[in-house]
Amino acid sequence: MRKVLFVLFNLLTVAAMAQTKGRFEVKDLGNCKLHVYYTNDALGDASYIVEGKRGLVTMEQPLFKDNVAEFDAYLGKLGKKVVKRITDYHVGGTGNYDVVMAQGMSEFTQGPVYGGMMKNFAQIFGDAITDLPTGKATEVAFGKTENWAGVNFEFRHGATTDFPAASILIGGKAYYTHWTPAKAHVSNLQISSPAAIDSEIAEAEKSLASGATLFIGGHGGAATRDAVEFKITYLTSWGEEIKFVFGEERADMQYLPGGVWEIDIDGSKIKAGTEYHYECWKDGRRLRREWRNHVVPAGKTGTVEVNDRWADTPADAPFYTSAFADKVFSINQDDAKFRVNADVTPQEMYRSGWKCAGTAVPVFSLRTEDSFGIGDFHDLKKLADWVAATGQRVIQLLPVNDTTMTGTWKDSYPYSANSIYALHPQFVYLPDAGVRRDAKYS
């Protein structure tokens, strides 16, 4: 299973961070559809709806009231009857509806371990979490397969050191466990001993051997066998959101506690060498994007973590322009007159505090005996000779682009260029254009 974890750190600090509710994504499994609900709650839980031909089956309904309302509203819009509600590892907002649990889980939820955990959540989150469910719980034995809404649910024993809940193979295509093996880091409660670590590894291996193509969990959401996970730590202002952009695709990222934004991209869609960047949006409008792109690294297998920082416009951005990159700092120029400090990079020049003298002048301000008093390109050679003779290093010009667009006096405005390549005809040195220097010329 391949995963790339991208973490982007930003140096921007703001007073508030964006808070959003959950988000849904739909996976087509062929014989059914799986609706994945990323709750965006403080516990990082995920909930699911299995949509079969003959109804709906919910799994791990959310715990927090805001999420319960959003989940129930989405459920209602699907327009099908809920035939079963599965509470496997997570007790949630099922209200007074009857639920299905794995063998032994019903008693365990009433015991000191799970019951104590729920009491602790109530103390921490107060009214933010929903009331505990009151519906009847029916248990399904390990090794048994049930068919609900036209979809098979195969109940297997989960990790032996975890809660006495089930790993569930759904429709032969999706494998549900407590922790999505492709994405989520197992809690220290689950790997408190070498035996627990062995148990979790064994469960992950079972999931891969199940024939499933999608792997889901109560924590971690959904992942494929070949998944790329992008994760960003980026502090935003209220109402802002971060989008992940690669190629022609722009995808919303999920906000997690602590200023973390996350998205999963199918590994078949984004390969090594793919360029990508992050953007900040608010109210349907892009506020800012990174100055330059990142590149998915090559030669990586397994789980890879790439730590990015928001590529903001650097203070030394002028040194990346063609004037510096191709001329001032060039080491491949045939004409040595254009080579200045060729063995020093733009970054090193900036950090060293390098300075030089130069002249900034618009071409139309140049005056020589050979031109018509409005400056021309031929005058630039004489300017360059003077700059060199006086020990200066840089010439900066105003735009010299062609501005002929309206055929009126407005075309003389030098900033209304119609091309970054075309030169303005008013600066042509007429003798170089074939005009004879005769008495009429003078």
Beta strands, then each sheet from edge to edge (+ up, - down):
strand 1: 3-9
strand 2: 23-28
strand 3: 33-38
strand 4: 46-52
strand 5: 55-59
strand 6: 82-86
strand 7: 99-102
strand 8: 137-140
strand 9: 145-148
strand 10: 151-157
strand 11: 166-170
strand 12: 174-179
strand 13: 214-219
strand 14: 221-224
strand 15: 227-233
strand 16: 240-246
strand 17: 249-252
strand 18: 254-256
strand 19: 260-266
strand 20: 275-282
strand 21: 285-289
strand 22: 294-295
strand 23: 303-309
strand 24: 358-361
strand 25: 394-397
sheet 1: 18+ 19- 15+ 1+ 23+
sheet 2: 2+ 3- 4+ 5- 6-
sheet 3: 7+ 8+
sheet 4: 9+ 10- 11+ 12- 13- 14+
sheet 5: 17+ 16- 20+ 21-
sheet 6: 17+ 16- 20+ 22-
sheet 7: 24+ 25+
end
